[in-house]
Amino acid sequence: MIIVMKPNVPDDAVTELLARIEAKGLKPLHMPGSERVVLGALGDERVLADLALENHPYVESVKPILAPYKLVSRELHPHDTIVSIGNVGIGGSRFALIAGPCAVENETQLLASAKAAKAGGARILRGGAFKPRTSPYSFQGHGGGALELLAEVGREVDMPVVTEVLESGDVELVARHADALQVGARNMQNFALLKAIGQTRTPVILKRGMAAKVEDLLLAAEYILAEGNDQVVLCERGIRTFETATRNTLDLAAVPLLKAKSHLPVIVDPSHGTGIRSLVTPMALAGAAAGADGLMVEVHYDPAVALSDGAQSLYPAQMEALGKQLAQLLPVVGRTL
């Protein structure tokens, strides 16, 4: 429920209403604006109706939140949220480019790939320490040692880092080394993990599940926000369809749709969305044109020897070329790299 207060409402009236909402076992929200104070009440709709808040002398209107995802919805939060990963904002007028290798392999590989990412205009470094793989015999990542190396290289190239967390028990460990957590497609509906991340204040990039609807992604984000962490970035990374020519089907229509339904920033991962190196750059540019707030791209100093996802990783020269193309395209959509 959204409660819009009348102009010049006194602070004690706001405090009293928040206390009434909380006393009923509901979750109160306080959202002061430049012109009006807006309150929110989340919980059992029957209890909300019993409060009869529309009769309060300082309440102008009471409106239900129709979307099943309350905190994520634009109904409750009409203005765009900017998520800060280190010193990089995602969701503002400046486009956020995240790049790096699929997996952290060794210091030489990571440093060379990080420098290639930065040369291409990336401001956030990505790299996997823990790798969920379809086959149990595939490279699974180097774990804790890779986390330390990722943080070290991030400092050396002056880039905040993001890496995937697989289990709720590892959230604290990963958050100590990374500036942002990533929830991969396979874990989008791992609700225990989402709740554990929500109890931190570490930014998170939430990837769309392989068979997830847009509403499923938004409800997964709601789990994180419901625990108190509103620093969530949504990531479109392709879904499974009947098409087999590409690794996944990159659903770029989801970008403007997500931005219409939610205040959270949206980025696109064209590497996993296509799985084919030659398609990454055109789909990256298409994602930017569709209104994405950023991209997450895989780059490796030598993809031919990559331990994970070499076929979709850009070479350093391709990464640099992508950065130049983005710099030309983005002003057309009102952004800068």
C-alpha positions as CSV (number, residue, x, y, z in Angstrom):
1,M,0.0,0.0,0.0
2,I,1.2,3.5,-0.9
3,I,0.2,6.3,1.5
4,V,0.7,9.8,0.0
5,M,0.8,12.5,2.7
6,K,-0.6,16.0,2.3
7,P,1.9,18.9,1.8
8,N,3.7,20.2,4.9
9,V,2.8,17.2,7.0
10,P,4.5,17.5,10.5
11,D,7.1,15.0,11.4
12,D,5.2,13.7,14.4
13,A,2.2,12.7,12.2
14,V,4.6,10.7,10.0
15,T,6.1,9.0,13.0
16,E,2.7,8.2,14.5
17,L,1.5,6.6,11.2
18,L,4.7,4.5,10.8
19,A,4.3,3.3,14.4
20,R,0.6,2.3,13.7
21,I,1.7,0.4,10.6
22,E,4.5,-1.5,12.5
23,A,2.2,-2.2,15.5
24,K,0.0,-4.2,13.2
25,G,2.9,-6.5,12.2
26,L,3.4,-4.8,8.9
27,K,6.6,-3.5,7.3
28,P,6.6,0.4,7.3
29,L,8.5,2.3,4.6
30,H,9.4,6.0,4.8
31,M,10.1,7.8,1.5
32,P,10.4,11.6,2.0
33,G,10.4,13.5,-1.3
34,S,11.2,17.1,-2.3
35,E,7.4,17.9,-2.4
36,R,5.6,15.1,-0.6
37,V,6.2,12.5,2.0
38,V,5.2,9.0,0.8
39,L,4.8,6.1,3.2
40,G,4.5,2.4,2.4
41,A,3.0,-0.5,4.2
42,L,3.8,-4.1,3.2
43,G,1.9,-7.1,4.5
44,D,-1.5,-8.8,4.8
45,E,-4.0,-6.8,2.7
46,R,-6.8,-7.4,5.2
47,V,-4.7,-5.9,8.0
48,L,-3.9,-2.9,5.8
49,A,-7.6,-2.3,5.1
50,D,-8.4,-2.4,8.9
51,L,-6.0,0.5,9.5
52,A,-8.3,2.9,7.5
53,L,-5.4,5.2,6.8
54,E,-7.5,7.2,4.3
55,N,-9.3,8.7,7.2
56,H,-6.2,10.3,8.7
57,P,-6.3,14.1,8.5
58,Y,-2.8,14.3,7.0
59,V,-3.3,11.5,4.5
60,E,-4.1,12.6,0.9
61,S,-4.5,9.2,-0.7
62,V,-4.1,5.5,-0.2
63,K,-3.3,3.3,-3.2
64,P,-2.7,-0.5,-3.4
65,I,0.5,-1.8,-4.9
66,L,-0.8,-4.0,-7.7
67,A,2.4,-5.7,-8.7
68,P,3.4,-8.8,-6.7
69,Y,6.9,-7.4,-6.3
70,K,6.3,-4.4,-4.0
71,L,9.7,-3.0,-3.2
72,V,11.0,-3.6,-6.7
73,S,8.0,-1.9,-8.4
74,R,7.9,1.6,-9.8
75,E,4.5,2.0,-8.2
76,L,6.3,2.3,-4.8
77,H,9.5,3.8,-6.1
78,P,9.0,5.9,-9.2
79,H,12.5,7.3,-9.6
80,D,15.5,5.3,-10.9
81,T,17.8,3.7,-8.4
82,I,21.5,4.2,-8.9
83,V,23.6,1.3,-7.5
84,S,27.1,2.1,-6.5
85,I,29.8,-0.6,-7.0
86,G,32.9,0.9,-5.5
87,N,33.1,4.3,-7.1
88,V,31.1,3.3,-10.1
89,G,27.4,4.2,-10.4
90,I,25.0,1.9,-12.3
91,G,21.8,3.5,-13.4
92,G,22.8,7.1,-14.0
93,S,23.7,9.0,-17.2
94,R,27.1,7.3,-17.4
95,F,27.1,3.8,-19.0
96,A,28.7,1.1,-16.8
97,L,30.9,-1.4,-18.6
98,I,31.9,-4.5,-16.6
99,A,34.5,-6.8,-18.2
100,G,37.0,-9.5,-17.4
101,P,37.6,-13.2,-17.8
102,C,35.0,-15.8,-17.1
103,A,37.2,-17.4,-14.5
104,V,40.2,-16.4,-12.4
105,E,43.0,-18.8,-13.6
106,N,46.3,-17.3,-12.5
107,E,47.9,-13.9,-11.8
108,T,49.3,-13.4,-15.3
109,Q,46.0,-14.2,-17.0
110,L,43.9,-12.1,-14.7
111,L,46.2,-9.0,-14.8
112,A,46.5,-9.1,-18.5
113,S,42.7,-9.5,-19.0
114,A,42.0,-6.8,-16.5
115,K,44.3,-4.4,-18.4
116,A,42.5,-5.3,-21.6
117,A,39.1,-4.7,-20.0
118,K,40.2,-1.3,-18.7
119,A,41.7,-0.3,-22.1
120,G,38.3,-1.0,-23.6
121,G,36.5,1.4,-21.2
122,A,35.5,-1.0,-18.5
123,R,35.3,0.5,-15.0
124,I,34.4,-2.7,-13.1
125,L,36.4,-6.0,-13.2
126,R,34.5,-9.3,-13.3
127,G,36.1,-12.7,-12.7
128,G,34.8,-16.0,-11.3
129,A,36.4,-17.6,-8.3
130,F,33.7,-20.2,-7.9
131,K,32.3,-21.6,-11.1
132,P,29.0,-23.5,-11.3
133,R,29.4,-25.8,-14.3
134,T,26.9,-28.1,-16.0
135,S,29.4,-30.9,-16.0
136,P,31.0,-32.0,-12.7
137,Y,34.3,-32.6,-14.6
138,S,34.6,-29.1,-15.9
139,F,36.9,-26.5,-14.2
140,Q,35.1,-25.3,-11.1
141,G,37.3,-22.3,-10.2
142,H,40.1,-21.9,-7.6
143,G,37.8,-20.7,-4.8
144,G,39.2,-18.7,-1.9
145,G,42.7,-18.2,-3.5
146,A,41.1,-16.7,-6.6
147,L,39.1,-14.3,-4.4
148,E,42.2,-12.9,-2.9
149,L,43.9,-12.6,-6.3
150,L,40.8,-10.9,-7.8
151,A,40.8,-8.3,-5.0
152,E,44.6,-7.8,-5.4
153,V,44.4,-7.3,-9.2
154,G,41.4,-5.0,-8.8
155,R,43.4,-2.8,-6.5
156,E,46.4,-2.8,-8.9
157,V,44.3,-1.7,-11.9
158,D,42.1,0.5,-9.7
159,M,38.8,-1.2,-10.6
160,P,36.1,-2.5,-8.2
161,V,35.5,-6.2,-8.6
162,V,32.4,-8.4,-8.9
163,T,32.3,-12.2,-8.6
164,E,29.7,-14.9,-8.2
165,V,28.7,-16.4,-4.9
166,L,27.2,-19.9,-5.0
167,E,26.1,-20.7,-1.5
168,S,24.6,-18.8,1.4
169,G,27.4,-20.0,3.6
170,D,30.0,-18.2,1.4
171,V,28.3,-14.8,1.2
172,E,30.4,-13.3,4.1
173,L,33.6,-14.7,2.6
174,V,33.0,-13.4,-0.9
175,A,31.7,-10.0,0.4
176,R,35.0,-9.5,2.2
177,H,36.9,-9.6,-1.1
178,A,34.5,-8.3,-3.7
179,D,32.8,-4.9,-4.1
180,A,29.7,-6.6,-5.6
181,L,28.2,-10.1,-5.5
182,Q,26.8,-11.9,-8.6
183,V,23.9,-14.3,-8.5
184,G,24.2,-16.5,-11.5
185,A,21.3,-17.8,-13.7
186,R,21.4,-21.2,-12.0
187,N,20.9,-19.6,-8.6
188,M,18.3,-16.9,-9.4
189,Q,15.7,-18.8,-7.4
190,N,18.0,-20.1,-4.7
191,F,15.9,-18.3,-2.1
192,A,18.2,-19.1,0.9
193,L,21.0,-17.5,-1.0
194,L,18.9,-14.4,-2.0
195,K,17.9,-13.9,1.6
196,A,21.5,-14.2,2.9
197,I,22.6,-11.6,0.3
198,G,19.7,-9.4,1.3
199,Q,21.0,-9.3,4.8
200,T,24.2,-7.7,3.6
201,R,24.5,-4.2,2.2
202,T,26.8,-5.4,-0.6
203,P,25.6,-4.6,-4.1
204,V,24.5,-7.5,-6.1
205,I,24.1,-8.3,-9.8
206,L,21.2,-10.6,-10.2
207,K,21.1,-12.6,-13.5
208,R,17.9,-13.9,-15.1
209,G,17.4,-17.6,-14.8
210,M,17.7,-19.7,-18.0
211,A,13.9,-20.4,-17.9
212,A,12.8,-17.4,-15.9
213,K,10.0,-15.0,-16.9
214,V,10.5,-11.3,-16.4
215,E,8.2,-11.5,-13.4
216,D,10.3,-14.3,-11.9
217,L,13.4,-12.2,-12.1
218,L,11.6,-9.3,-10.4
219,L,10.3,-11.5,-7.6
220,A,13.8,-12.9,-7.1
221,A,15.0,-9.3,-6.7
222,E,12.1,-8.7,-4.2
223,Y,13.6,-11.4,-1.9
224,I,16.8,-9.4,-1.7
225,L,15.1,-6.0,-1.1
226,A,12.7,-7.5,1.4
227,E,15.8,-8.4,3.6
228,G,16.9,-4.8,3.5
229,N,19.4,-4.6,0.6
230,D,18.2,-2.3,-2.2
231,Q,21.5,-2.3,-4.1
232,V,20.4,-4.7,-6.8
233,V,21.3,-4.6,-10.5
234,L,19.1,-6.8,-12.9
235,C,21.0,-8.6,-15.6
236,E,19.5,-10.0,-18.9
237,R,21.8,-12.8,-20.0
238,G,19.6,-14.8,-22.3
239,I,17.1,-17.6,-21.8
240,R,16.7,-21.1,-23.2
241,T,14.4,-21.4,-26.2
242,F,14.0,-23.9,-29.0
243,E,16.7,-22.1,-30.9
244,T,20.0,-23.9,-30.8
245,A,22.1,-21.7,-33.1
246,T,23.2,-19.6,-30.1
247,R,24.0,-20.6,-26.6
248,N,20.9,-18.7,-25.3
249,T,18.3,-16.4,-26.8
250,L,19.2,-12.9,-25.7
251,D,15.9,-11.2,-24.8
252,L,16.6,-7.5,-25.4
253,A,12.9,-6.7,-25.2
254,A,13.2,-7.4,-21.5
255,V,15.5,-4.4,-21.1
256,P,12.9,-1.6,-21.6
257,L,10.2,-3.8,-20.1
258,L,12.2,-4.3,-16.8
259,K,13.0,-0.5,-16.7
260,A,9.2,0.2,-17.1
261,K,8.2,-2.1,-14.3
262,S,11.1,-1.5,-11.9
263,H,13.3,1.3,-10.6
264,L,16.3,-1.0,-10.5
265,P,19.1,-0.6,-13.1
266,V,19.4,-3.2,-15.9
267,I,22.5,-4.4,-17.6
268,V,23.0,-6.9,-20.5
269,D,25.4,-9.9,-20.7
270,P,25.9,-10.5,-24.5
271,S,28.6,-13.1,-23.8
272,H,26.4,-15.6,-22.2
273,G,23.4,-14.3,-24.2
274,T,25.0,-15.6,-27.4
275,G,28.0,-17.8,-26.6
276,I,29.6,-16.8,-29.8
277,R,32.5,-14.3,-29.9
278,S,31.5,-12.7,-33.2
279,L,28.0,-12.0,-31.9
280,V,29.1,-10.3,-28.6
281,T,29.9,-6.9,-30.0
282,P,26.8,-6.4,-32.1
283,M,24.5,-7.6,-29.3
284,A,26.4,-5.4,-26.8
285,L,25.7,-2.4,-29.0
286,A,22.1,-3.5,-29.4
287,G,21.7,-3.8,-25.6
288,A,23.0,-0.3,-25.2
289,A,20.6,1.0,-27.8
290,A,17.7,-0.8,-26.1
291,G,18.3,1.3,-23.0
292,A,20.5,-0.9,-20.8
293,D,22.4,0.9,-18.0
294,G,25.5,-1.2,-18.7
295,L,27.1,-4.3,-20.0
296,M,28.9,-7.3,-18.6
297,V,31.3,-8.7,-21.1
298,E,33.9,-11.5,-21.0
299,V,37.4,-10.7,-22.2
300,H,40.5,-12.9,-22.0
301,Y,44.1,-12.1,-22.9
302,D,44.2,-15.3,-24.9
303,P,40.7,-17.0,-25.3
304,A,42.2,-20.0,-27.1
305,V,43.7,-21.2,-23.8
306,A,40.9,-20.1,-21.5
307,L,39.8,-22.7,-18.9
308,S,36.2,-21.5,-19.2
309,D,34.0,-20.0,-21.9
310,G,36.8,-19.2,-24.3
311,A,34.5,-19.3,-27.3
312,Q,32.5,-16.3,-26.1
313,S,35.4,-14.2,-24.7
314,L,36.7,-11.2,-26.6
315,Y,40.3,-10.8,-27.5
316,P,41.9,-7.6,-26.1
317,A,41.8,-5.8,-29.5
318,Q,38.1,-6.7,-29.8
319,M,37.5,-5.3,-26.3
320,E,39.2,-2.1,-27.2
321,A,37.2,-1.8,-30.5
322,L,33.9,-2.4,-28.5
323,G,34.8,0.5,-26.2
324,K,35.3,2.8,-29.2
325,Q,32.0,1.8,-30.8
326,L,30.2,2.3,-27.5
327,A,31.7,5.8,-27.1
328,Q,30.2,6.7,-30.5
329,L,26.8,5.1,-29.9
330,L,26.0,6.1,-26.3
331,P,25.6,9.9,-26.9
332,V,22.8,9.0,-29.3
333,V,20.8,7.5,-26.3
334,G,21.9,10.2,-23.9
335,R,24.7,8.5,-22.1
336,T,28.5,8.5,-21.9
337,L,31.0,5.7,-21.4
